[in-house]
Structures are given as C-alpha cells and as structure tokens.
Amino acid sequence: MGVFEALCYKADELQNTDLYLLSTTNEHVLDALKQGAISIKGALSAPGYWLVEVSRNLVALSSWYVPAERLPDEYLPDAGVGIRPHDLPLPDSVAQADAFFAVKFSGQALGVNEISFKLFRELTDRVYNATKKLFTPASLSGLRSGDVFDFPLAPPKFASLLIAVKRPIVDVREIQRRRKEQYIPEDFIASALDRRSHFFDRANEIVSEAMRGEVTDNIASHNFGLLEAVQGLIPTDDTDIATTEFNAANHGGAEYLFIDASVGEKMKRAYTAAVTRPVTLRGRVELLNGKSSTFVLQDHDSGRMVTCYIGAETFEQATAAQQLRYGVEVHITGNITKRDIRDYLVATADPVFPRPN
C-alpha cells in the first residue's frame, strides 16, 4: 500500500459495508504467520491501527487511525488462533515465537499499558533466576556464570507481561582464561538446548498429571528441583498471576506449556509435600568433605547448593573407586532439610553416577 506493507483483517460486517483493520507488517511477520509460528492476533500486533470502511467490492469509503490502547477487543481475533487449525495455542507476538525461552504472565494486575513497578521487577527477577538455573550448562558450575554465559532480552511486552530471552551468548575467552582449558562455544549452546528440551519434557509430564488429578508423589520427588525452580513463576491462589505460558522456538516447531491457577496450586502442593519425603536431586559434585562423609552438590534444576550425607562406609568406597570426585555428575535420593544458605540432604540410597554422554 504505497510506501508500506499492510496486513488487512476483516473485523466486522455492517449493513452495506465491511470494516477492515489494517496494521503495518513485514516479510518476517508474514512468513511466521504463513508457517503457523504466530497467531493472527500476533501478526496484527502494532502500536496503532487504521480502521477502514469499504464497500462490498472493496472500495475504501472512509478510514480513521486508532491507537492500540483504544481499539475495542472485539475488533481483534482471539488469542492463540492461527490461519490454519492447530492443536496448541500459538504465540501472540514475534518476540514470543522467536524466543529461546519465553514466559508470559496474565492476570488482572497485568494491564494492557502498565503494571506496578514492584510487580514488574519481581516477575522479571524470577524469570531471570529460573532461566539461569534451568539452562546454564552444568559444565560452567563454579564460575560466576552471569559473566560468561548470558541471555539477551527482547523488549518486554505489556498487555499481560511477556519476558522473552534470546539465544544465549558465551564468552569463551573468559571461560578459558579462568579454567585454563580449551572450549568450543557450540558445546555450551548445545548443552543449554538439551537442558531446555529436558525442562519441557518433565514440566509437561507434571502439568499433565496435575490436569488429570494430583501430581503423584513419585513424579514430584523425582522432579523436586524443577518444581522448586518454577515456584515463583506459576499462578496460585495467592498471587497476582492468573495464567503462565512457557514457550520456546526450535527447529521442529515450538515447545509450549500453559498453566492456570488450578494446575499451579497442585504443583505448589506437590512441591510442599515433596519436602517431607525422600527426593531425587541431579547435579555436579562441587566439594568433598571426608571428615563428615559429605559432598556438596549443585542441583541442575534449582541451582541450589546441597550438602549430601551418605555415611562413612559409602563415602570411602565411592571415593576409593574414583566414582565420587570433584566435577562428576551424581543422582542422589534422600530426605532434604531446607536452609537459607545450603540445604542438607541425608541419603536414603547409594548415590548413582551416570556415565557421561
């Protein structure tokens, strides 16, 4: 249309004319729409629109400009609906569709144009902390990972609150300077992608259980770290969040997870109950203490440091066999005590040392 491209959406039928909604667009948005990567509402998203009244043979009769915040909701399509049938809701923005990992919060306290500064900071901090804990490669344990492995942030979007992080960036030179070893950047990215896929697989299992009834003790215990990591992100009866969406773009399409307050409450109950039972943690050994027959593990999911007691005999056997040593992967099951600085776990079974992939 002259000097710009526009997307035209038929918003209403009047007595003798039709009303179209026009927004500026570009090839990237159109490609995403055609490929089923974003919803129609997402493709139309713009700071402002033109409403155009046209005759039945598409002759423009009148038009007027409307800022996005003044556009009635009924002139936009439903959220999550694409141009083709789709099993899952689609992202309602390109930023969400392109994200390495995105979290979208909805609720009455999250307005179209503004939210409280305090709530914005709280939610942003929670997403940042969860993202770093869940997706930072385990091989960077022991380093100040924020200095060498970070996630660029797309501009946050209101009308709910969308926080989308882009593909991580790695400062390999700084890692090599500190570790005195050679590394390949792609290895760190591959590890983050693998951890992201693992997160969605396990989180979907938990949500599916919650939708059928309650999260089983077994699933909660084996996913304790993940449940702990997402506690600040999921909606519950005592938060300002009504729903939370997690999604991620990948080569095979997209990962998507939707959690409402009902499911969030069940996940919260499962986490609270799991603290009272043996739980399984997976992480990397950061410290050994022969005098106390303990080792310190950094849990991959929650990022928490946990002191693990396994008994003198088991400790001596595992260290003598070179199974238990600094830097190895370990799975440990036991009763956990939550503490401010470092949690404490008393093992109820021998530690498991999986072979490296």
Secondary structure, 3 states (H helix, E strand, C coil): CCCCCEEEEEEEECCCCEEEEEEECCHHHHHHHHCCCCCHHHHHCCCEEEEEEECCCCCEEEEEEEEHHHCCHHHCCCCCCCCCCCCCCCCCCHHHHHCCEEEEEECCCCCCCCCCHHHHHHHHHHHHHHHHHHHCCHHHCCCCHHHHEECCECCCECCCEEEEECCCEECHHHHHHHHCCCCCHHHHHHHHHHHHHHHHHHHHHHHHHHHHCCCCHHHHHHCHHHHHHCCCCCCCCCCCCCEEEEEEEECCEEEEEEEEHHHHHHHHHHHHHHCCCCEEEEEEEEEEECCCCEEEEEECCCCCEEEEECCHHHHHHHHHCCCCCCCCEEEEEEEEECCCCCEEEEECCCCECCCCC
